[in-house]
Amino acid sequence: MYTCIYDDDLADIVKSRAKQENRSIRRQFIHYLKLALENEGLLEENADNKKADILRQDEMSANLLIKGN
């Protein structure tokens, strides 16, 4: 496990997006950290991870549609 202290301004941005995207704050930080690492060429996701992310996103979308009806 890891521990990290975030700048208040950055934390506020991530908290706001987490709420908009219906994610936990922790999950949103991980999402942005992975994006940053990928953009820097330091992280290459394998096909299984991408497939799992797509499935989770599809499930989240389906849950939102069901709750919305």
C-alpha positions as CSV (number, residue, x, y, z in Angstrom):
1,M,0.0,0.0,0.0
2,Y,1.0,3.6,-0.4
3,T,0.5,6.9,1.4
4,C,0.5,10.2,-0.4
5,I,-0.3,13.8,0.6
6,Y,-2.0,15.9,-2.1
7,D,-2.1,19.6,-2.7
8,D,-5.6,20.9,-1.6
9,D,-6.3,22.4,-5.1
10,L,-5.5,19.1,-6.8
11,A,-7.6,17.2,-4.3
12,D,-10.6,19.5,-4.8
13,I,-10.4,19.0,-8.6
14,V,-10.2,15.2,-8.2
15,K,-13.0,15.1,-5.7
16,S,-15.2,17.1,-8.0
17,R,-14.6,14.8,-10.9
18,A,-15.1,11.7,-8.8
19,K,-18.5,13.0,-7.9
20,Q,-19.3,13.7,-11.5
21,E,-18.1,10.3,-12.7
22,N,-19.7,8.4,-9.8
23,R,-16.3,7.1,-8.6
24,S,-14.7,7.0,-5.2
25,I,-12.1,9.7,-4.6
26,R,-9.4,7.0,-4.2
27,R,-10.4,5.4,-7.5
28,Q,-10.4,8.8,-9.2
29,F,-6.9,9.5,-8.0
30,I,-5.7,6.1,-9.2
31,H,-7.4,6.7,-12.6
32,Y,-5.5,10.0,-13.0
33,L,-2.3,8.6,-11.8
34,K,-2.5,5.7,-14.3
35,L,-3.3,8.2,-17.1
36,A,-0.3,10.4,-16.2
37,L,2.0,7.3,-16.1
38,E,0.7,6.1,-19.5
39,N,1.2,9.6,-21.0
40,E,4.8,9.6,-19.8
41,G,5.4,6.1,-21.2
42,L,6.0,4.6,-17.8
43,L,3.0,2.3,-17.7
44,E,1.8,0.0,-20.4
45,E,-1.5,-1.6,-19.6
46,N,-1.9,-5.1,-20.9
47,A,-5.0,-6.2,-22.9
48,D,-6.5,-8.0,-19.9
49,N,-6.5,-4.8,-17.8
50,K,-8.0,-2.7,-20.6
51,K,-10.7,-5.4,-21.1
52,A,-11.6,-5.3,-17.4
53,D,-11.8,-1.5,-17.4
54,I,-14.2,-1.6,-20.3
55,L,-16.3,-4.2,-18.6
56,R,-16.4,-2.1,-15.4
57,Q,-17.4,1.0,-17.4
58,D,-20.1,-0.9,-19.2
59,E,-21.5,-2.2,-15.8
60,M,-21.4,1.3,-14.4
61,S,-23.3,2.7,-17.4
62,A,-25.9,-0.1,-17.1
63,N,-26.3,0.6,-13.4
64,L,-26.8,4.3,-14.1
65,L,-29.4,3.6,-16.7
66,I,-31.3,1.2,-14.4
67,K,-31.3,3.7,-11.6
68,G,-32.3,6.5,-13.9
69,N,-35.5,4.7,-15.0
